[in-house]
Amino acid sequence: MQNIGIYCSASTHIRPVFREEAIKLGTWIGSHNKTLINGGSNQGLMEIFSKTVRENGGHCIGVIPENFSERGWYSSYSDEKILVKDLSERKEVIKKRSDVLLAFPGGIGTMDELFDAWSSYNLGFHNKKIILLNIEGFFKPLLEQLSVFQEEHFLHDFLPNPLLLVNNVTECINLLEQMGAPEGDISQYRFLKN
């Protein structure tokens, strides 16, 4: 597993714990010579990830819409900048270029990317696992709503399940290492039990 796609926020008005966890994960990605694929922004967690990965020896690919690039909203830490027409194309490129997808705490854009990746997995458009980082219980209300979906049979047990749940970056790193190991066991991280 070489290419790690990360969905995260471009907001700069977030609690320090999210920045600290991003630096910890970015340091691991970079020091293990992995490639980060993200939205390529020069703001918020996107910039923190790109900067940290690059400073620790990793490779960064930023996928950014043309109109964002024209406004200067792109990271100078990206080794490779892929220009796309819109957000839909950005999501497709990130999915295609990544071996695994990670959803960090974020806002509407992050949720859009998470659910797009999940639903397209269920429909057979890709086979990438999705790791949800429930840092500080950030996704707890969402997970409760997903349980309601399941109880009401809007989220079916028989569908393929790509979602893996971790509570912090340390667990995420352990999971990534398990996923890269020939005999790695990731069953304990599954969100839905089939």
C-alpha positions in Angstrom: 0.0 0.0 0.0 1.8 3.1 -1.3 -0.7 5.7 -2.2 -2.8 7.1 0.7 -5.8 9.3 -0.1 -6.9 11.6 2.6 -10.2 13.5 2.8 -9.9 16.4 5.3 -10.8 20.1 5.9 -9.3 23.2 4.5 -10.5 25.1 7.6 -8.0 26.9 9.8 -10.4 27.4 12.7 -10.2 24.0 14.3 -9.1 22.6 17.6 -5.3 21.9 18.0 -5.9 18.1 18.5 -6.9 17.7 14.9 -3.7 19.5 13.7 -1.6 17.4 16.1 -3.1 14.2 14.8 -2.6 15.3 11.2 1.1 16.0 11.9 1.5 12.6 13.5 -0.1 10.8 10.6 1.7 13.0 8.0 5.0 12.2 9.7 4.4 8.4 9.5 3.3 8.7 5.8 6.4 10.7 4.9 8.9 8.7 7.0 7.6 5.5 5.4 8.1 6.8 1.9 4.4 6.7 1.1 2.5 9.0 -1.3 -0.2 11.4 0.0 -3.0 12.2 -2.4 -5.3 15.0 -1.3 -7.3 18.0 -2.4 -4.1 20.1 -2.8 -5.3 23.2 -0.9 -2.9 25.5 0.9 -5.3 25.8 3.8 -6.2 23.9 7.0 -5.5 20.2 7.4 -4.8 19.8 3.7 -1.8 22.1 3.9 -0.6 20.5 7.2 -0.7 17.0 5.7 1.2 18.1 2.5 3.8 20.0 4.5 4.4 17.3 7.0 4.5 14.4 4.5 7.0 16.3 2.3 9.2 17.4 5.2 9.5 13.8 6.3 10.5 12.4 2.9 7.2 11.4 1.4 5.6 12.4 -2.0 2.6 14.6 -2.3 0.0 14.7 -5.1 -2.5 17.6 -4.9 -5.7 17.2 -7.0 -7.1 20.7 -7.4 -9.9 22.3 -9.5 -8.7 24.7 -12.1 -10.6 27.7 -10.7 -9.0 27.1 -7.2 -5.6 27.0 -8.8 -6.2 30.2 -10.7 -7.0 31.9 -7.3 -3.8 30.6 -5.8 -5.5 28.1 -3.5 -3.0 25.3 -4.0 -0.2 23.9 -1.8 3.4 24.6 -2.7 4.3 21.3 -1.0 2.7 19.2 -3.7 5.3 17.4 -5.8 2.6 16.9 -8.4 -0.4 19.1 -9.1 -3.2 17.5 -11.0 -5.7 20.1 -12.4 -9.3 19.0 -12.7 -12.5 20.7 -13.9 -14.6 20.4 -10.8 -15.1 18.7 -7.4 -16.6 15.6 -9.0 -13.5 15.0 -11.1 -11.3 15.6 -8.1 -13.1 12.9 -6.2 -12.7 10.5 -9.1 -8.9 11.2 -9.4 -8.3 10.8 -5.7 -10.2 7.4 -5.6 -8.4 6.2 -8.7 -4.9 7.1 -7.6 -5.2 5.9 -4.0 -4.7 2.4 -2.6 -6.6 3.3 0.6 -8.9 6.2 1.5 -8.9 8.0 4.9 -11.6 10.3 6.2 -10.2 12.7 8.8 -12.6 15.0 10.7 -13.9 17.7 8.4 -17.0 19.4 7.1 -19.4 19.2 4.2 -16.7 18.5 1.6 -15.2 15.7 3.6 -18.6 14.1 4.2 -19.3 14.4 0.5 -16.1 12.6 -0.3 -16.6 9.9 2.3 -20.1 9.0 1.1 -19.2 9.2 -2.5 -16.3 6.8 -1.9 -18.6 4.5 0.2 -21.5 4.4 -2.2 -19.3 3.9 -5.2 -17.5 1.0 -3.4 -20.9 -0.6 -2.7 -21.8 -0.3 -6.4 -18.5 -1.9 -7.6 -16.8 1.2 -9.0 -13.7 0.7 -6.9 -12.3 -1.7 -4.2 -10.5 0.7 -1.9 -11.0 0.4 1.9 -12.1 3.6 3.7 -10.7 4.4 7.1 -12.8 6.7 9.3 -10.7 8.5 12.0 -13.1 9.1 14.9 -10.7 11.4 16.7 -12.1 12.7 20.0 -15.4 11.0 19.1 -15.9 13.5 16.2 -17.9 11.1 14.1 -20.0 9.7 17.0 -23.3 11.3 16.0 -22.7 10.2 12.4 -22.0 6.6 13.5 -25.2 6.7 15.6 -27.2 7.8 12.5 -25.6 5.1 10.4 -26.8 2.6 13.0 -30.3 3.9 12.5 -29.9 3.5 8.8 -28.9 -0.1 9.4 -31.8 -0.8 11.8 -34.3 0.7 9.4 -32.8 -1.4 6.5 -31.5 1.6 4.5 -28.0 0.3 5.1 -27.9 -3.4 4.2 -25.6 -6.0 5.8 -25.4 -7.9 2.5 -23.7 -5.0 0.7 -19.9 -4.9 0.6 -18.5 -3.0 3.5 -15.4 -0.9 3.0 -15.6 1.2 6.2 -13.0 0.6 8.9 -13.2 2.6 12.1 -10.3 3.9 14.3 -10.3 6.3 17.2 -7.0 8.0 16.7 -3.9 8.1 14.5 -2.0 5.5 16.5 -4.8 3.0 15.7 -4.9 4.2 12.1 -1.1 3.5 11.7 -1.5 0.1 13.2 -4.4 -0.6 10.8 -2.4 0.6 7.8 0.5 -1.7 8.8 -1.9 -4.6 9.2 -3.3 -3.9 5.7 0.2 -4.0 4.3 1.1 -7.3 6.0 0.6 -10.6 4.2 -1.2 -12.1 7.2 -2.7 -8.8 8.5 -6.1 -9.1 10.4 -8.3 -6.0 10.0 -11.5 -7.6 11.2 -11.5 -5.8 14.6 -11.7 -2.4 12.8 -14.9 -3.1 10.8 -17.8 -0.7 11.4 -20.5 -3.1 10.2 -20.4 -6.8 11.1 -21.8 -8.9 8.2 
